[in-house]
Every structure is written in C-alpha cells, then in structure tokens.
C-alpha cells in the first residue's frame, strides 16, 4: 500500500456490510478507518491528527442518522467529501459536496464513485 493512499472513514452499523465495503476499499489500496456508528465516527473526525479524505456513511444509522453525522462532520471538517450509502438513494436530498450511492451497489460502482469523488477534490 502506498503511503499516499487516500484515507476513507466507513460508517456502517451492519458488521457484514461494513466488512464487505472495507474489503473492497482495501483491495483498491485505500486506507480504511472503520466505525460502527456515529460515536466511533466522531472520535475519528474530532481527532485533529487523523487525516481523512472521504467519509462514507450509511444513511440509516442508529442514534444519529447519516445526515446528522454529516452535518457534525462538516462542523469540524468543513471541506470533507461525504458519500452516503442508501437503499433509497433516489429519494434522498444531499447537500452540496456530498454524494449518494444506492444500495445494493456493485464493487465497480463503489470503486467508480469513490475514485470520482477523490479525483474531484
């Protein structure tokens, strides 16, 4: 893995889904931080020494949903690109600078989406 690999924070409360996403991203040579919900995600986000290039979050999280998490993330990291994963992708509105990928997604769709977001930064 190259040391300049982009770092992606993956927030997903379903362990199996999170594991699959992490596996795919690691195969694509991204460095992955895993969070099983908002609390863990915010620990990474609030750590000033932790570089993050992209946050990928499920919309339907317990406690605080993905959009609320995104709002909080942007308070501490105003330029952080955010990718929402949602089973209802076509019906959710996302703020500027944020993207959506519909679930279920293929490995290729995930790769293309992440690559295009990071390329546009």
C-alpha positions in Angstrom: 0.0 0.0 0.0 1.4 3.4 -0.9 1.9 5.8 1.9 -0.1 8.4 -0.1 -3.2 6.2 -0.1 -6.4 8.1 0.4 -8.0 7.5 3.8 -11.6 6.7 3.9 -13.8 6.6 7.0 -16.5 4.0 6.6 -19.5 4.3 9.0 -21.9 1.3 8.8 -23.7 -0.3 11.7 -24.1 -3.7 9.9 -20.9 -5.6 10.6 -21.2 -7.8 7.4 -21.9 -4.9 5.1 -19.1 -2.8 6.7 -16.7 -5.7 6.3 -17.5 -6.0 2.6 -17.1 -2.3 2.0 -13.8 -2.3 3.8 -12.5 -5.3 1.9 -13.3 -3.7 -1.4 -11.8 -0.4 -0.5 -8.6 -2.0 0.9 -8.3 -4.1 -2.3 -8.4 -0.8 -4.2 -5.5 0.3 -2.0 -7.3 2.8 0.1 -6.6 3.0 3.8 -9.8 2.5 5.8 -11.0 3.6 9.2 -14.0 1.7 10.5 -16.8 3.0 12.6 -19.9 1.0 13.6 -21.8 4.2 14.3 -21.7 7.9 14.9 -19.8 7.8 18.2 -16.9 6.0 16.8 -17.0 8.1 13.6 -17.0 11.3 15.6 -13.9 10.1 17.6 -12.0 9.9 14.3 -13.5 13.1 13.0 -12.6 15.1 16.1 -9.0 13.8 16.2 -7.1 16.6 14.6 -4.1 14.3 13.9 -6.2 11.9 11.9 -6.3 12.7 8.2 -9.5 11.7 6.4 -10.0 12.1 2.7 -13.6 10.9 2.5 -16.3 9.7 4.8 -18.7 7.1 3.5 -21.7 6.6 5.8 -24.9 4.6 5.8 -27.9 6.9 5.9 -29.8 4.7 8.3 -27.7 4.6 11.4 -28.9 4.1 15.0 -28.9 7.1 17.4 -28.0 9.7 14.8 -28.6 9.2 11.1 -26.0 9.6 8.4 -27.2 13.1 7.5 -26.9 14.4 11.1 -23.5 12.8 11.3 -22.5 14.5 8.0 -23.6 17.9 9.5 -21.5 17.3 12.6 -18.6 16.1 10.4 -18.7 19.3 8.4 -18.6 21.4 11.6 -15.1 20.0 12.4 -14.0 19.3 8.8 -15.8 21.8 6.5 -14.3 20.5 3.3 -14.7 16.8 3.9 -16.3 14.9 1.0 -19.1 12.7 2.2 -20.6 9.7 0.4 -24.0 8.4 1.6 -25.0 4.8 1.1 -28.7 4.4 1.0 -31.3 1.8 -0.1 -33.4 4.8 -1.1 -30.8 6.7 -2.9 -33.1 8.3 -5.5 -35.3 9.8 -2.7 -32.7 11.5 -0.5 -31.6 15.0 -1.0 -28.0 15.6 -0.2 -26.2 19.0 0.5 -23.6 20.3 -1.9 -20.3 18.5 -1.8 -22.0 15.2 -0.8 -22.8 12.2 -2.9 -25.0 9.2 -2.8 -24.6 5.6 -3.8 -27.6 3.3 -3.9 -27.6 0.0 -2.0 -27.1 -2.6 -3.1 -24.1 -1.4 -5.1 -21.6 -3.4 -7.0 -17.8 -3.3 -6.3 -17.3 -1.5 -9.6 -20.0 1.1 -8.7 -18.3 1.7 -5.4 -14.9 2.0 -6.9 -16.0 4.4 -9.6 -17.9 6.6 -7.1 -15.1 6.8 -4.6 -12.5 7.4 -7.3 -14.5 10.1 -8.9 -15.2 11.9 -5.6 -11.5 11.8 -4.7 -10.4 12.9 -8.2 -12.6 16.0 -8.0 -11.1 17.2 -4.7 
